[in-house]
Amino acid sequence: MKNLPRINLFLTSLFLIATVVAAVTFTPATRAAGVVVDLVLFSIGVAAFIWGYFSAVQRSRVSRRNLCGVVVFFERSSRR
């Protein structure tokens, strides 16, 4: 988890570069590459959200958590 900010920055940069290149050149090959990059990064984001949500639900069996606190972060997270 230490490298998470670096991974986030790298993947955000990849998304930005792929999207700008696809928008500027607008050829079928760059559009297809942009779509593939966007869908892969979207899938990674969905998987990360589900993993985080599952971890929070498992933690809620130990400490009191509600859905609003998990999704919107109204409550403070417990330290492990």
C-alpha positions in Angstrom: 0.0 0.0 0.0 3.0 2.3 0.2 3.2 2.6 -3.5 -0.4 3.4 -4.0 0.0 7.1 -4.7 2.7 6.4 -7.2 0.6 3.8 -9.0 -2.3 6.3 -9.0 -0.2 9.0 -10.5 1.2 6.7 -13.1 -2.2 5.3 -14.2 -3.7 8.8 -14.2 -0.8 10.0 -16.4 -1.3 7.0 -18.7 -5.0 7.8 -19.0 -4.3 11.5 -19.7 -1.7 10.7 -22.4 -3.8 8.0 -24.1 -6.9 10.2 -24.1 -5.1 13.3 -25.4 -3.3 11.4 -28.2 -6.6 9.7 -29.2 -8.4 13.0 -29.3 -5.8 15.0 -31.1 -4.9 12.4 -33.8 -8.4 10.9 -34.1 -7.4 8.0 -36.2 -9.1 4.6 -35.9 -6.0 3.0 -34.4 -5.5 5.7 -31.7 -9.2 5.8 -30.9 -9.2 2.0 -30.4 -6.1 2.2 -28.2 -7.7 5.0 -26.2 -10.8 2.9 -25.7 -8.8 -0.1 -24.6 -6.8 2.0 -22.1 -9.9 3.7 -20.8 -11.8 0.4 -20.3 -8.8 -1.4 -18.6 -8.3 1.5 -16.2 -12.0 1.7 -15.5 -12.0 -2.1 -14.8 -9.0 -1.6 -12.4 -10.9 1.2 -10.6 -14.1 -0.9 -10.3 -12.1 -3.8 -8.9 -10.3 -1.6 -6.4 -13.6 -0.1 -5.2 -15.1 -3.6 -4.8 -12.0 -4.8 -2.9 -12.0 -1.7 -0.7 -15.7 -2.1 0.0 -15.3 -5.8 0.8 -12.5 -4.9 3.2 -14.7 -2.3 4.9 -17.6 -4.8 5.2 -15.2 -7.3 6.8 -14.0 -4.7 9.2 -17.6 -3.8 10.1 -17.9 -7.2 11.7 -15.3 -6.1 14.2 -16.2 -2.4 14.6 -19.4 -0.5 14.0 -19.7 0.8 10.4 -22.7 1.8 8.3 -23.1 2.1 4.5 -23.0 5.8 4.4 -19.8 5.9 6.5 -18.1 3.4 4.2 -19.1 5.0 0.9 -19.0 8.7 1.7 -16.4 8.5 4.5 -18.4 10.3 7.1 -16.8 8.2 9.8 -13.1 8.0 10.7 -11.4 4.8 9.7 -10.0 2.5 12.3 -6.2 2.0 12.4 -4.8 -1.4 11.9 
